[in-house]
Amino acid sequence: MFGPLGWNIQYGFNETDLRISVQQLSIFVDENPDKVPISALRYLVGDCNYGGRVTDEYDRRTLAVLMSDYFCDEMYDDDHKFSPSGIYFAPKHGDAESYIKYTQ
């Protein structure tokens, strides 16, 4: 869809990387819907699925920082925001319609 992406060099991230990450998240949610083990998910997605392709040391650092910002235990806090603007946050648990409304 986007072609090779990267910060210092390009990497061939693909839909399979995304698909396996979503499947792993689904497994964790099925096992414990109230609290996904974020550190395990961060390792799988950031170090194995995507990080396994990252060869540049600075890109690896960038990926690690992004993963720690978005895959963090604080995201369970009601007041946690993913951006300084406060626009981006993990919506509270709800039905499908509530997630569609948040996305819009």
C-alpha positions in Angstrom: 0.0 0.0 0.0 2.7 2.5 1.0 5.8 0.7 -0.3 9.0 0.5 1.7 9.0 2.7 4.8 11.7 3.7 7.1 13.4 6.6 8.8 17.1 6.3 7.7 16.7 3.5 5.2 13.6 1.8 3.7 12.2 -1.4 5.0 9.8 -3.8 3.3 7.1 -3.8 5.9 4.1 -5.5 4.5 0.5 -6.5 5.2 1.7 -9.8 6.7 3.5 -7.9 9.4 0.3 -6.1 10.3 -1.8 -9.3 10.0 0.3 -11.3 12.4 0.4 -8.4 14.9 -3.4 -8.1 14.8 -3.7 -11.9 15.3 -1.3 -11.8 18.3 -3.3 -8.9 19.8 -6.5 -10.9 19.3 -5.0 -13.9 21.1 -4.0 -11.7 24.1 -7.5 -10.0 24.2 -9.2 -13.4 24.1 -7.1 -14.7 27.0 -7.5 -11.6 29.2 -9.8 -8.9 27.8 -9.4 -6.6 30.8 -5.6 -6.3 30.7 -3.5 -7.2 27.6 0.1 -7.9 28.6 1.5 -4.8 26.9 5.2 -5.6 27.4 4.7 -8.9 25.6 2.8 -7.3 22.8 5.4 -4.6 22.5 8.1 -7.2 22.2 6.3 -9.2 19.6 5.3 -6.3 17.4 8.3 -4.1 17.9 11.1 -6.6 18.1 9.8 -9.6 16.2 7.2 -8.6 13.6 8.4 -5.2 12.5 11.7 -4.8 14.4 13.1 -8.0 12.9 13.4 -6.1 9.6 15.0 -3.0 11.1 18.8 -3.0 10.6 19.8 0.6 11.2 20.7 1.3 14.9 19.0 4.7 14.8 15.9 3.3 13.2 15.8 0.6 15.9 16.0 3.4 18.6 13.2 5.3 16.8 11.0 2.2 16.7 11.7 1.5 20.3 10.6 5.0 21.3 7.4 4.8 19.2 6.6 1.4 20.7 7.1 2.7 24.2 4.9 5.7 23.5 2.0 3.7 22.1 2.3 0.3 23.7 2.3 1.3 27.3 0.5 0.4 30.5 -0.6 4.0 30.9 -3.0 3.6 28.0 -5.3 1.9 30.5 -5.6 5.2 32.4 -8.7 7.1 31.5 -6.8 10.3 31.2 -3.9 9.0 29.1 -3.4 10.8 25.7 -1.2 9.7 22.9 -0.5 13.2 21.7 0.0 16.6 23.4 -3.2 17.9 21.7 -5.3 15.4 23.7 -7.1 14.4 20.5 -5.6 10.9 20.3 -6.4 8.4 23.1 -7.5 4.8 23.6 -11.3 4.9 23.7 -13.1 3.3 26.6 -14.5 -0.2 26.1 -17.8 -0.1 24.2 -19.8 -1.5 21.4 -18.8 -1.3 17.7 -20.7 1.9 17.2 -18.8 3.7 19.9 -15.5 2.8 18.2 -16.8 4.0 14.8 -17.9 7.3 16.3 -14.5 7.8 18.0 -12.8 7.1 14.7 -14.9 9.6 12.8 
